[in-house]
Each structure stands twice: as structure tokens, then as C-alpha cells.
Amino acid sequence: PMESWLGAEIARLKKTHIENVALWLSPLLGVLFVLPLVLFFWELSLPVSGFSGALLGVVSLLYLVRTSLCRFDTDSLNLFFPFVAAYFFLKTLTSSGSREKFVYAALGGISLNLFNWWYAHPGLMIVILSIYAAGLFFFDRENNWKQKFPYFLTILIFSNPIFVFNGVFNIIGLVKTYLINYFKPAVGGGFPNVFMSISEAKHFDITKIARLSAGNIVVFGIGFAGALLLFLKKFKETFLLLPVFLIGIMALKGGNRFAMYLSPFIGIGIGYLFDLLISYLRTKNITHFKIYAVRFLSIFLLTGIFVYINKPSFAFVAKPKITPELERDFIKLETLTPENSWIWTWWDYGTAIQYLAGRAVFHDGQSQGSPKTYFVATSFSTSEPAVAHNVILGISNIGVKGINKLLKEGKKPEEIRNLIFSGAFSKPINNPVYWTFTGDEIGKFAWINYFGTWNFDLKKGMKFPIYQLSGCRSLKSNLLVCGGLIIDLDKGKVLQNRRSIPLKKLVIRNGNKLMEKEYHSKGLYFEIVKKGRKSHLFLMAEQPYRSMFNQMYILRNFDTGYFELVYNDFPTMVLYKVKSGSG
């Protein structure tokens, strides 16, 4: 990928680590889209529209978050390349000389080729090329098809026909993933749809989309209406921007991440209203000086409005996606595990483990949509060590290929699950497997548990979280205050407002000692895990309490017949070796 190559080359030239390049590269690249956007609207004699779109695009909260410091991500140029291509395609339509048209056509094709190298979604090339071809057919009345075809062929050649061909299949996958499958609880032959839990794929209501992309719903509404008016009145000049606009529209139906593509158009729409005002003033024989004054005041006013309503953008502080402590432990995995080891853990840090530890993982951010993710979740949520052990050995033996083979043979997902749970595929394996638990999984456990307890008939699971309590203080002996909760350890009660919730059990982990105190026949579980001078407090229902995640990670209470504790750095990371034979 271009970003990987670019980061590596800069790191090599600067004689530094790629992490240092990744720290600052995204925000530098993230502002480049303003250049082709401003040039495009300058070409249309709509300068305020271009300025307004560029400004709102860079100060919108979602775009800032996705192109901020520490975020080495393709979003930093995902607006730049489509706007560059649109600008060059516009020049092919507006230029008078044949040589100029061929040059701009070639540059437009190169832009699409680079976009594919950057983002690896050739389906977007198909959309952009189709829009251009339609415009060439409908709007270029000066040239016949014999004259038009060489320009389009030039673009096609420089775009790389192989990528264009692959784009047909890619766009089908994009639509299925972000528009169709998002609303389906189950995909992949009936297994749960993990995209429901991914923050960038979540669907937000229109008010939240407006705040993320424009600052507030009023500006969003005015800008959206202005953008539609622009396309309506100047469709012949702006149709080349439709691909980016349509991607932005997907935020209203699918994943929220697409709102970053919508932000510039909200700004463009508001700027267009000012350009209309300036155009109207010209008809009234207003002097050029006054026209320029109005334009300057428009830009000044829009800057003030956009900066004010997007104050959360200026308050945003970028944070690394991984803590120094966890990075240290992932690096240590290289010495804790043999070279041919496989790491069993949740997918979020799969790529980081491969990079930092040089170890294979079962799934990561590029493969979390496979049925393996469901089975990883079941190992975390089950209360039976034998089932967790069978799942790990079973998936280690058959993998996703084996699952797909069973599906083709006509077996239903629940039948495959029952076979794996029962140990039908739990043969000894040559590669040692290590089960890694990390602190970030506490906050993610509700979703992990949701997938791990999936009911194939109801198409839903149990979304029971594990609450980690913070800021707790002692009012008196055995009486704790944690935020809005009062926990009475003498009576075994949790008080919230005027509501009293019984505790079933108190569990304390202090070093090698595990102590329990029973209160009531049913209720919540309260855990205190002591490490040095610090205590970690947790509150949960019975099902999460009995889960392997809680027992093995938080309490380090495990079955030695199936697992061996290798490394204990709670709460950062806890590592177990999975015994290859049966328990």
C-alpha cells in the first residue's frame, strides 16, 4: 500500500522509526484536499464555495478525528485523490486544445491509479469513471464520439484497466458491507455480523451526523440544501463531484465514517449561497471594489461561524490507539512465546501483535468479518473451560476454510458450533497457541459477549457488560462511593439514587489468594482485584462473572488441565498457554 511504502521511505530517509513518521504524517496529508477543491470551484468562478467547503472540511470534528496526530490511516488522502481526479476531468471538458485535453485526461487517470494504490478500493474508480463517461456523453456537445473516445481511452489506460475490471467486484462488496449487511444481524452463512460493534461502521441519527460533519443541525441543513441547489442549478459543471457526495450521503444510511466525505459539501452549499448573493449584486452594477469587499466579508463571516460551531474540534486531543504499557507487553510476547506460536485474542490489536511481536494471530482488523470472530467471542463468554479449550483447538485445526467447507456441505452454523463445542475437531496441533487478554477488552466485553452468546434462532445475544468502577472512595469501613453508586459491603447492597440492588457475592483477588463472601441468593457480583497499592473494582451480572474472560483475565481463576498461566501483568496483559491435548 502507498501509505506503508511512503511511511517506510520517509523513515528510511530521515533515519528514524516509522512510528515517528506516523505521528505527524496524517494531519499533514489530511489538509491537501483543499487544493484541488479550491481550484475546482475557482474554475467555476465560485471562489466562496471552494473556500467554504475547504474550511468546513478541515475543521469538522469527524474529519479531524480521522486525520489527527497518531492516526496513520488512509483517510488522510481519501478526499484528496477524488477531488484531484474531478479537477483534471473538469479540465478535459473545459479545455479547448486537443493536446491539453489528452494531458488532463492522462493526469486524471494517474490520479485514479494513485487513489487505488492508496486506498485499494477499485470500486470507487468505477463510480468516478462512470460519472465522467456519462458527462462526456451528455455534456460535451462540441465533439463527436470519435473525438471523445480517445480521451476516455487515455483515462482508462492510465487508470490501469486491470484495476478497473477488479472494481466491479469491489463495489459490490462495499455496498454489501456498508449499506446492506450493516442492517442485518447475521452474515457469513448465518454467523453474527461483527460490523455492528465497529465504531466507524455504526449508524448515527441525523443530529449526531450533523454535529460530527458540520457542527450543528442548522448549519448542516442549510449547507445540505445549498449543495442540492448547486447540483440542480449547475449540474453540468459539478456532476464530477457526485461520487464523493454520494459517499458522504451513505452516512445518512450506513456507517458514520462516511460523514467526513459530506463535510466539504455542507461548506460548499453554504458558500454557494454567498456566491449567489455576489452574483446577484453584479447584476445591480455594484462596483468591483464593493464586490470584493462583500466576498471578503463573506469569507470572514463563514470563518467565524465554522470555527465557533466546531469548538469541539479545537478541544479534541489525539491519543495513541495503544498505551506504552501494552506496547511493551506485546513486544515482550516475542520472548514469552516460541516463533511458530499463534495468538488467540480479540481482533482489535491483531495487527499490532503481528507487527510488535512477530506472531501470527487468528483474526485482525483485515479479517474480523470471518466466522472465526464468532468463535473467538464464544471462548471469552462461555463459563466452561472445556468448551473454550475445544473452540481454540477446533478453530486451530479447521480454520475458516473448514467452516466454509462445512457450510457448503449443508451444515447450519449452530450445528458447526455444536461440533466444535463438543470437541469433534480438538486434535493436537503442532503450533503452540497462547490466549492473550488485554485491558481494553473490559470496555469491549459487552459486544464480545453479545456475539459469544449468539442465539441463531433469535439472531441476537446477551449484551451484558463488565463495569470497571473508578474514582471510588471510602465513606467509612466497608462503605464505598463510586460515582453515583454507594456500595455497602456489610449488607451486600448497591444503592443508586433511591434504588437498592442486592449483591450476590463479593470476590477479592489479592496476590495468590482468592477470597469470596456470599450475600444473597441472587444479585450482582462485586470484585476487588488488588495489585500493589492499587485496587481495581468491577461490578457485573452472573453471566459475565462466570465467563472465561472474567475468570481467567480478571480473577486469574483457571483450569490447569486446559491452560497454563505464562505471564501476569494485570490489568495490561495476561497470557496463557493453551494445552494441546485434552484436559
N, C-alpha and C positions, 0 to 999 in steps of 0.2 A: 504493500500500500504506500501511496505517495507520502502520507504523513509519517509513517515509520521510517521510510528512506530519508525524508527531509530532516527528521529529528536526529537520525544517526549521523548524517553527513555534517550537520551543524555541530553536533557533539564532537565529531572527529576533528573538524577544522578548529574548533575552539579548545580542543584537548580537555574536554570536561565530560561529565556523565550525562546521559540522555535525560535523567530526572531534572537536571538543572535547566536543560533546554525546554522540557515540558512545562516548567514552572511559568515561563513568560511567553511562550510561542503562541498559544491560543488567543490571548487578548490582542496581540499584535496583528495576527491574521484576521481576527474577527471583525475589525473595522474596515477592511479593504473593500467590502461590498459597496461602500458609499461611493467609490469612484465610478464604477460603471452605472450605478443608479443615477447619480447626478448628471453624468454625461448623456444618458438616455433621455432624460427629461429636458436637458439643455438643447438637445437635438430637436425636441418637440416644442421649443420656446415656452416651456412650463418650468422655469427655474425654482419657483417656490415649492412646487410639488416635489421636485427632486430633493431639495434641501430638507423639506419637512419629513419625507419618507426616510431619508438617511438618518436624520436626528432621532426620530422616534424609534427607528430600528435599533440603534445602538444603546439607547437609554432604557428600553423596555426591560423589565425585570427578568423575564424568561430568557431573552437573548443574552443578557449579561451573565446569568447563572450558567448558561450552556457554553459560554466562551470565556469564562473567567480564568484568573490565575489558578494554577494547579490542575486544570482540566484539559488534558491532552486528548482532544476529541475532534472528530471530523466536522462537527457543527461549525467550527471556526471559519470554514470556507464554503459551507453549503449554500450560502446566499450569493457569494461572490461569483462562482462559476456560472450559474443560470443567468445572472444579470449581465455578465460579460458576454455570454452567448447571445442573449437578447439584443444587446447593443450592436454587436457585429452583424447579426441578421437584419437589424433595422437599417444598418448602413448598406447592406446588399440591396435593399429595396429602395433606398433613397438616393444612392449614388448614381451619377449619370454615366460615367465611363465604364466600359466593359472590363478593363483591367482592374479598376477599383473594386468592382463587384466580385471578381474572382478572388482578389486579395482578402476582402472581408469575408467571403464565403469560406475560404481556407482557414482564416482565423477563427471563425465561428465553429468549424469542425474541430479544430485543435482544442478549442475551449471545452467542447463536449467530451473529447477524448481525455483531456486532463481531468475533467469532472468525474469521469468513470474511474480513472486511476485513483482519484482522491477518495471517492465515496463507494465505488464498487456496486452501484445500483444502475445498471444499464437501462432498466425500465424507464428511468427518468429521461434518458436520451430519446427514447421512443416518443414520449409525450412531447418533448421540445421539438423534435424533428417533424412530428405530425402537425403541430401547430404552425410551424414555419411553412411546411408544404401547402397547408390549407390557405395560408396568407398569400403565398406565391401564386396560387391558382386563382383566388378570388380578387386580390387587390392589385396585382401587377398587370395592369391592362396595356401597358406600353409594349410588352414583349410577348411573342407567341410561345407555344410550348417548346419549339425547337431552340429558342433562345433561353427559356427558363431552365430547361432540363440540365444543361451543363453546370449551372450554379448549384443546383440541388445535388448533382452528382459529385461536385467538388466537396460540398459539405459532408456527404455520405462517406467519401473516401477518407477524408481527414478525420472523420469521427471514428473510423475503423468499422467496416461492415460486420465483422465478427461480433463486436460488442453490441451493435445494433440488433443483430439477429438474437443474441442472448437476452436482449432487453425485453423481448416479447414474453419470455417465460418469467423473467424477473418481476415485471409489472404485475403479473397475475399473483405472484407470491406476496408482493407488497399490499395489494388490495385485500387479499385473504387475511393477512396478518393484522393490518391496522384498521380495516374497516369492517370486514365480515366476521372474522374469528374473535375479535375483541368482545363482541356481544354474545359469543357462545361460551357456555360454561365448560364445555368439553371439546377437545380437538384431538388430533393424532390417533384416530381409531377408537376414540371414546375416553381417553385419558384426560384429566383436568387441564384446563387452559392456564398455564403459568403466567401468561401475559396480563392476567387480571391483577397480579401482585406487583408488576413492574411500574415504578412511579411515572416514567416518561410515557408509558402506554395507557395510563389511566385517563378516563374521560371526565372532564370537569364541566360544570354547568357554565352557561354563558357569562354569568357575572364574574366568576373566577378567571375564565379565559380573558375577559376584558381587562381585569386588573393585571394579569400577567403580561399581556401584549400591548396595552395602551395606557394603563394607569388607572382608569375608571370606566364605568359603563357608558357615561355620557360622551366622552371623547371617542370611545370605541364606536358607539352608534353613529355619531356624526361622521367620523372617518370612514366607516364602512359604507354609509350612504354616499359619501363623496366619491369613494372608489368605484362604486357601482355606476354613479353618474359619469365618471370619467370614462369607464369602459363603454358606456352607452353612447356618449357624445363623440368619443374619439377612438372607437373600436379599431378602425383601420390603422391607427398609429400605435395602439397599446396592446393589441392582441398577442404580441410576442411575450408579454409578461404573464399571460394566463397560466402557464404551467406552475409558476411559483405561487400565484394567487390561489390556484386550485389546491395546491399542497397545504397552504395556510387554512383554506376552508375546511380541510379534513379535521382540524382541531375542534370544530363545532360538532363533529360526529364521532371521531375516533380519538386517538392518543393526543394528550395535551402538548406533547413536544412540538407539534406542527404549528403551534401558535407563534413560534419565532419567525415563521415564514409570513405570517399575517401582519406582524407589527409594521413593517415598512409601508404596507398598503393602507393601513389606518392613517399613518402620517401623510402618505401621498394624497389620500382622499381629502384630508383637511387642507393640505397645501393647495390642492386643485381649486377649492372654493375661493381661496385668496387669489389664485391666478385668474379665475373667472371675474373676480372683482376688478383686478387690474386691467383685464381685457375690456371690461365694460367702461372703465374710466378712459381708456384710449379712444373709445367712440365719442366721448364728450369733449374731445380736443384739449385734454389736460396736457400741460407741458411735460416734457421728458423728465425735467428735474422733479416734478411732483410725483410722476410715475415711479421713479427710482426711490423717492422718499417713502412712498406707500409700500414698495417692495421691501425696503429696509425695515420699516416698522412692522411689516407682516412677519419677517424673519425674527425680529426681536421679540415680538409678542408670542410667536409659536415656541421659541426657545424657552421663554419664561414659563409658559403653560406646561410644556412637556417635562421640563425639569421639576416643576413644582408637583405635578400629579404623580411623578415617578420617584418620589422621595425614597420609597423602599429600595430602589435600585442603588441609591447612593449610600444607604445604610447597610447594604449587603456586604458581608465579609466572606471571602472564599476560604474554604477549609479543605485540607487534603482528604482524599477518599479513604486513606488508610493511615492509622496512627503510627508514630515511630515505634511504639512497643510491639504492635502487631507485625510491622515490617521486620523488626528484629527477630521475632519468633518464626516468621516464615523463612527468613534466611537460615535460621538455626535448624529448620526441617532438613536441610541438606546434610547436616551431620547426625541428625536424630534417626534418619531413615536410610536404608540402602538405596543405591542409584536406580534400581529397577522397581522401586515402590510405586504404588498407586494410592492417591489421597482421596478419601471419601469425605466430602463435606458439602455444604450448600454452595450453589453456583457463583454467588456474587464475587468471591475472591479467587475463583478458579484460575483466571488468567494471571493474577498476582502470584499465586503459588507456583505456577509454571515458570514465571519469569524469575522470581526471587529464589526459589528452592530448586528449580530444575527438575521438578517431579510431575508426573502425569496425574491428571485429575479425571473424574468421571463426567463432569459437565462444567461448563463455564458460561460466560456471557455470550458466546457464539453458539452454544448448543443447549441452552436451557429449555428449549421448546420440545425436546425429545421426551419419550415416556420414562427415561431414566430419572428425570427430575421428580416425577411422582413417587418412584420407589425410594429415592433418597429421602423424600419427605416422610414416607411411611416408617423408615428406620428411626427418624427423630421422634415421631409421635407415638409409636407403639409402646406399650407397657411391658412387652415380653422380650427379654433378651434373646431368646431363641429365634423369634421372628426377625428381629433386627439383624442377627447373625446370618440367617438364611437369605435375607434380602441382599446383604452385601456380597455373600458368596455367589448367590444366584445371578445377580447382575454382573459380577466379575466374570462369570463363566459364559453367559449367553449375550450380554450386552444388548444394544438397541437392535442389532441385526437379528438376534434370536427372538426378541419381542415381535419385530415385524414379521418374521417367519411364522410365528405362532398365530399372529393376526391373519395372515394370508391363508393359514390352514383352517380358519373359521372360528378360532377360539375367541371368546369375548374377553375384554380387559379384566373383568372380575375373575374369570377362570384362570387367566395368566397370573393374576395376583395370588390366587389361592395356591397355585402350583409353586410359585416362588416362596410364599409364606411357609408352605409345608416342607420345604427343603428338597423339592424334586430336582433342583439344579445345583444343590450345595456340594459340589465336588471340590476336593482340594485344588488349590491354584498355585502356580509357580511364582507369581509376583506377590510379594508381601503387600498387604493392604493396611493402611493406617487411617483411623477415623479421627478427624480433626474438628474440634468445637472451638468457636471463637466468640468473643463478647458481643459483636454486632448482631449475632443470631438471636439474642434475647429480644431485641426490638422487632425482629423479623419472624419470631416464632409463631405469632398468630396466623400468618399466611402459610408458613411451613406446615403448621398443624392442620390448617384448613385443607391443604392438598393431601397431607398424610392420612387424614381421616375421611377421605372422599367416599361418598356413597354414590355408586354408579347408577342406582335407580333414581334417587332424588336429585342427582347432579349437584351436590354441594357437600361441604364438610363442616367440621366444628371449628369455628374461628375463635378459639379460647387463647387469650394472651397470657404471658407471664409478666406481671408488673414488677419492675425494679423501682423500689422506693428510694428517694433521695431527699436530702435536706432534713433528715429526721433528727429530732432532739428529744431528750428525756425530761418529762414534766416532773416525775418522781419515780421511785422504784417500780419497774415493770409497767410503766405507762409512757408510751411513745406518741409523739405527734409528728406525722409525716404529711406535710402539705395540708390538705383538707381532711385527713384521716387521723383518728385517735385510736391507738391500738392498746387494748388493756390485756396484758399477758397474765394477769391473775385470774380474771374472769373469762378469758378467751373470747373477746369480742372486738369487733371493728366498728367504730362509730363514725358515721359520715352524715353530716348535718344532724338530723334527728333520727336517722335510721340506724338500727343496730343489726350487724351481720355477725353470726356466730363463727368462731374459728373451730375447725375440727382438730387441727394438730399444729403444734409448734415443733419445728425441726431446727437444730443448731449443729452446724459443722464447725468444729474448732480443731484445726490440725488434723490428726488422725482419728479424733473422737467424733462420733455421730450420736447426738442425744435427741430424744423425742419426748413430747409431752402431749397426751390426749386431753381434749376438752369435751367436745360434743360428738354425737353420732354422725352429724353431717355439718358441712360448712366449708370455709376456705382454709387453705394451708398457708402458714406464715413461716418463712425460712430466714435464718440468720447465718450467714457464712462469714466466719472471721478469718482474716488474713493479716497477720501482724497486728498493728493497732487499728486497722480499719475493719468495719463490719459492712457487709453487703446484705441488703434486706430485700426479700421477694414475697409477693403475695399472688396466689393463684388458686384456681379451682382444682378439683380432684384429678380430672383427666390430664391436664398439663403436669400436675405433681407426679403422676405415675409414669409419665413419658420418659423415654430413654434420654431425651435432651436434658431434662431436669435431673434425673437420677445420675447420669454419667458425667454431665458437664458441671452443673451447679453443686450437687452433693457429692460427686465422685463416689457414688454407691453403685457398684457394677458387679456383674457375674464373672468371676475369674475363669470360669470354664470356657467362656467365649472371647473375653477381651483381657488385654494386659495394659495397665497404665504405664506409659513410657515417659511422659513429660507433663508436669503440672505447673502451669503458670497462670492459674485462675486469677482474675477473670479474663486475661488476654487470650490465652490459648490453653486447651487441654488436649493431649494427644494419646490415643490408644492404638495398640496393635491388635488387629483382628486375627484371631487364631484360625488357621486354615482348616483344621479338622473339625469334626462335630464336637459339640460340648459334652 
